[in-house]
């Protein structure tokens, strides 16, 4: 397939590009370095050095003999995005090109405005470019389990049947984002559903849980092919943050009671989910939704797993409950369905001691780069 990845420089985008290229697909990536720019502005460096996009694709070509085409530009620029879609003629587009951080979206008005404009305009431009230049293309959009919130009923896989006053219909499952970032993801889903109905697009929307991990088979070829490993409060996912905290002797930060439950998955599972969705595309006129996670844990359970693994390699790790900077339920019911991806072949990679130890060893290797003051900034959800 011709696969175009929007946001191909990112934590998920770059491993996805290498993985699909290594399978023999013709891969191109787009990125405008927004994620890097925001991290630079906030003085939040990655745990280890990450090459820029041109350097990455060059090294990938030298390592494997496969070419990944790189286009540096902004998906919010409709003419740029349309030109790439027209020239590349993708069979599949993987859309990661969004401001990816819930905490960032809550910093101030400027961050909120950037998140809203970047995420929604990029999605709108993608829809129009595909319809104009590649209408049979399959769009794979990265959503988030955070769209659903934490309702006091089971979370279905994207859709729910409603019986009301003797009549029945099928609707998108009710959504209630916990941050502005999550709210833009809800609006993405609504935009896609509208244009699927209007224009008969084919779309898979992946409701993904927080991702952890730093290695894939492709990264193991040469560590210079690595992806971002953020450990700060703004761009670091919770398990990745805990790993670095454990290595530098910083007590694991438990927000409030620590009983918040979410669905998690390994970076390796993320790229496999993309592969499976691409190989089994949605039908024309279909918005297909998969809940993309493999295991559920509370924050306390995650912390305890890190503590157990760390102590097995002689790291003394503590956890500490702090006042929750977020406006969220700390005690809640959580039972989301997630059978769609396993039904098309996903074989989940579990969070084992060995997985955590490998991540700890990676952090130890780069320990001198850790800036303790970056770990927690205390961005407040409430104003």
C-alpha positions in Angstrom: 0.0 0.0 0.0 0.9 3.7 -0.3 0.7 4.8 3.4 0.8 8.5 4.3 1.4 9.2 8.0 0.5 12.6 9.3 2.6 13.5 12.4 5.3 11.1 11.3 8.0 12.6 13.5 6.1 11.9 16.8 6.3 9.3 19.6 3.8 7.1 17.7 4.2 8.3 14.1 7.9 7.5 13.6 7.7 3.9 14.9 4.6 3.4 12.8 6.4 4.7 9.7 9.4 2.3 10.2 7.2 -0.7 11.0 5.1 -0.3 7.9 8.1 0.5 5.7 9.8 -2.6 7.0 6.8 -4.7 5.9 7.3 -3.4 2.3 4.7 -0.7 2.2 5.5 2.6 0.4 5.5 5.1 3.2 5.6 8.9 3.3 5.4 11.1 6.4 4.3 14.7 7.1 5.3 16.7 10.1 5.8 20.4 11.0 7.8 19.8 14.2 5.0 21.2 16.4 5.6 18.7 19.1 9.4 19.5 19.2 8.7 23.3 19.0 6.4 23.2 22.0 8.8 21.1 24.0 11.6 23.6 23.2 9.5 26.6 24.2 8.7 24.9 27.5 12.4 23.7 28.0 11.3 20.1 28.2 14.0 18.0 26.4 13.5 14.3 25.5 15.3 11.7 27.7 17.7 10.9 24.8 18.7 12.6 21.6 16.2 12.2 18.7 17.3 13.0 15.1 15.1 15.3 13.1 12.9 13.9 10.4 15.3 14.2 7.4 18.1 12.6 9.4 15.8 9.8 10.5 14.6 8.9 7.1 18.2 9.1 5.8 19.4 6.7 8.5 16.5 4.4 7.9 17.3 4.2 4.2 21.0 3.4 4.9 20.0 0.8 7.6 17.3 -1.1 5.6 17.5 0.0 2.0 13.8 1.2 2.2 12.8 4.7 1.5 10.5 6.8 3.6 9.5 10.0 1.9 9.5 13.0 4.2 7.4 16.2 3.7 8.0 18.9 6.2 4.9 21.1 6.4 1.7 21.9 8.3 -1.5 19.9 7.9 -3.3 23.1 8.8 -2.1 24.4 5.4 -4.7 23.0 3.1 -2.7 23.7 -0.1 0.3 21.9 1.2 -1.6 18.9 2.5 -3.7 18.6 -0.7 -0.6 18.7 -2.8 1.0 15.8 -0.9 -2.2 13.8 -1.1 -2.6 14.5 -4.8 1.0 13.5 -5.6 1.4 10.5 -3.3 -2.1 9.0 -3.9 -2.3 7.2 -0.6 -4.3 4.0 -0.1 -4.2 4.6 3.7 -3.7 7.8 5.7 -2.8 7.5 9.4 -3.7 10.7 11.2 -1.5 11.4 14.2 -0.9 15.1 13.4 -2.4 16.7 16.5 -1.2 18.6 19.6 -1.0 15.4 21.7 -1.1 16.6 25.3 -4.0 17.0 27.6 -2.0 19.0 30.2 -0.6 21.3 27.5 -4.2 22.2 26.4 -5.0 23.3 29.9 -2.0 25.6 30.5 -3.6 28.9 29.4 -5.7 30.5 26.6 -2.8 30.5 24.1 -2.3 26.8 24.5 -6.0 26.1 24.4 -6.4 28.1 21.2 -3.4 26.4 19.5 -4.8 23.0 20.5 -8.3 23.8 19.2 -7.1 25.3 15.9 -4.4 22.8 15.1 -6.4 19.7 15.9 -9.7 20.6 14.2 -8.3 22.4 11.2 -5.9 19.6 10.5 -8.7 17.0 10.6 -10.9 19.2 8.4 -8.2 19.7 5.8 -7.5 16.0 5.7 -11.1 15.2 5.0 -11.4 17.7 2.2 -8.0 16.7 0.7 -9.0 13.1 0.7 -12.4 13.7 -0.8 -10.9 15.8 -3.6 -7.8 13.9 -4.5 -8.1 10.3 -3.1 -11.7 9.6 -2.3 -11.3 5.8 -1.9 -8.4 6.3 0.6 -8.9 4.7 4.1 -8.4 7.3 6.9 -7.1 5.8 10.2 -7.6 8.5 12.8 -6.0 8.3 16.3 -8.7 9.1 18.8 -8.5 8.5 22.6 -10.3 6.5 25.2 -10.4 9.9 27.1 -13.3 10.9 24.8 -15.6 8.6 26.8 -14.7 9.9 30.2 -15.6 7.7 33.1 -19.4 7.1 32.9 -21.1 4.9 35.5 -22.1 2.4 32.8 -20.1 0.0 30.5 -18.3 1.8 27.7 -19.2 0.2 24.4 -16.9 0.2 21.3 -17.8 3.5 19.8 -21.5 2.9 19.3 -24.5 2.3 21.5 -28.1 1.1 20.8 -30.7 3.3 22.5 -34.3 2.3 23.3 -36.4 5.3 23.9 -40.2 5.4 24.2 -40.7 2.2 22.3 -38.3 3.1 19.5 -34.6 2.1 18.9 -31.7 3.6 17.0 -27.9 3.4 17.0 -25.8 6.4 18.1 -22.2 7.3 18.8 -21.5 6.4 22.4 -21.9 9.6 24.6 -18.7 11.4 25.1 -17.4 13.7 27.9 -13.8 14.7 27.5 -11.7 15.5 30.6 -9.6 18.2 29.0 -9.7 20.5 26.0 -7.4 18.1 24.2 -9.9 15.3 24.7 -12.7 17.6 23.7 -11.0 18.3 20.3 -10.8 14.5 19.8 -14.5 14.3 20.3 -15.0 17.0 17.7 -12.7 15.1 15.4 -15.0 12.1 15.7 -18.0 14.2 15.0 -16.4 15.8 11.9 -15.5 12.4 10.5 -18.9 11.0 11.2 -20.5 14.0 9.4 -18.4 13.6 6.3 -18.7 9.8 6.3 -22.5 10.4 6.0 -22.2 13.2 3.5 -19.5 11.9 1.2 -19.2 8.2 1.9 -15.6 8.3 3.2 -14.1 5.2 4.8 -12.8 5.9 8.3 -11.4 3.9 11.2 -11.3 5.9 14.5 -9.0 4.3 17.1 -9.9 5.2 20.7 -6.5 4.7 22.2 -5.5 4.5 25.8 -2.2 5.8 27.2 0.9 4.2 25.5 4.1 3.2 27.2 7.4 1.8 25.9 10.5 2.9 24.0 11.4 -0.1 21.8 10.2 -1.7 18.6 12.1 -4.2 16.4 13.0 -1.4 14.1 14.4 0.8 16.9 16.5 -2.2 18.1 18.3 -2.1 14.7 20.0 1.1 15.6 19.1 3.1 18.8 19.6 6.3 16.7 16.3 5.4 15.1 14.6 5.9 18.5 11.4 7.8 19.2 10.6 10.4 21.8 10.6 9.3 25.4 9.1 12.1 27.4 9.0 12.0 31.2 7.6 15.5 32.0 4.1 16.1 33.2 3.1 17.7 29.9 4.2 15.2 27.2 5.1 12.1 29.2 2.5 9.3 29.5 2.1 8.1 33.1 4.1 4.8 32.9 7.0 6.5 31.0 7.0 9.2 33.7 7.1 6.7 36.5 10.0 4.9 34.9 12.2 8.0 34.9 11.0 9.0 38.4 12.1 5.5 39.7 15.5 5.9 38.1 16.3 9.3 39.5 14.9 8.8 43.0 11.9 11.0 42.6 8.8 9.5 44.4 6.2 8.3 41.9 3.6 11.1 41.7 0.2 9.7 42.5 -2.5 12.2 41.7 -5.0 12.2 44.6 -6.1 8.8 45.7 -4.6 7.1 42.7 -7.6 5.0 41.9 -8.2 6.4 38.5 -8.5 3.5 36.0 -7.5 3.7 32.4 -6.8 1.2 29.5 -3.1 1.0 28.5 -1.1 -0.5 25.7 2.5 -1.1 24.7 4.0 1.0 21.8 4.4 -2.3 19.9 0.7 -2.9 20.2 0.0 0.5 18.8 1.8 -0.1 15.6 0.3 -3.5 15.3 -3.2 -2.0 15.7 -2.4 0.4 12.8 -1.2 -2.4 10.6 -4.3 -4.5 11.3 -6.7 -1.5 10.7 -4.9 -0.8 7.4 -5.0 -4.4 6.2 -8.7 -4.6 7.1 -10.1 -1.3 6.0 -13.5 0.2 6.8 -16.1 0.1 4.1 -17.1 3.1 2.0 -19.6 5.1 4.1 -18.5 3.5 7.3 -17.1 5.1 10.5 -15.6 2.1 12.3 -14.5 2.5 15.9 -12.1 0.3 17.9 -11.2 0.8 21.5 -7.4 0.5 21.4 -6.0 -0.8 24.7 -5.0 -4.2 26.0 -5.1 -4.0 29.9 -6.7 -1.7 32.5 -4.8 -0.5 35.6 -5.4 2.1 38.3 -2.6 4.6 38.8 -1.7 2.8 42.1 -1.5 -0.5 40.3 0.9 0.9 37.7 3.0 2.5 40.4 3.2 -0.8 42.4 4.3 -2.7 39.2 7.1 -0.2 38.7 8.2 -0.4 42.4 8.3 -4.3 42.2 10.3 -4.3 39.0 12.7 -1.6 40.2 13.4 -3.4 43.4 14.3 -6.5 41.5 17.2 -4.5 40.0 18.1 -2.9 43.4 16.4 0.4 42.9 14.7 1.7 46.0 11.5 3.4 44.8 8.8 5.1 46.7 5.4 6.6 45.7 3.8 9.7 47.1 0.2 10.9 46.9 0.0 14.6 45.9 -3.0 16.9 45.4 -4.6 16.2 42.1 -4.0 19.0 39.7 -6.7 17.6 37.4 -10.5 17.9 37.7 -11.4 14.2 37.5 -13.1 11.4 39.3 -10.7 9.5 41.6 -13.2 6.7 42.4 -15.2 5.5 39.4 -16.6 2.5 37.5 -14.6 1.6 34.4 -15.5 -1.3 32.1 -14.8 -0.6 28.4 -15.2 -3.1 25.7 -12.2 -3.8 23.4 -12.9 -6.8 21.2 -12.7 -5.2 17.7 -8.9 -5.3 17.3 -8.4 -8.8 18.8 -11.1 -10.0 16.4 -8.9 -9.0 13.4 -5.7 -10.5 14.8 -4.2 -8.4 17.6 -2.1 -10.5 20.0 -1.6 -8.2 23.0 1.8 -7.7 24.7 1.2 -7.7 28.4 2.9 -5.3 30.9 5.3 -7.8 32.6 8.2 -7.3 34.9 10.6 -7.9 32.0 8.9 -5.1 30.0 9.3 -2.6 32.9 12.9 -3.6 33.6 13.9 -3.0 30.0 12.3 0.5 30.2 14.1 1.1 33.5 17.4 0.0 32.0 16.9 2.4 29.1 16.3 5.3 31.5 19.4 4.3 33.5 21.4 4.4 30.4 20.3 8.1 29.8 20.1 9.1 33.5 22.5 12.0 33.1 19.9 13.7 30.8 17.1 13.7 33.5 16.1 17.2 34.7 14.3 16.6 38.0 12.6 20.0 37.9 10.8 19.1 34.6 9.0 16.1 36.1 6.1 17.9 37.8 4.9 21.4 37.0 1.5 21.3 38.7 -0.7 22.5 35.8 -4.1 23.1 37.2 -7.3 22.0 35.4 -9.4 24.4 37.5 -9.2 28.2 37.2 
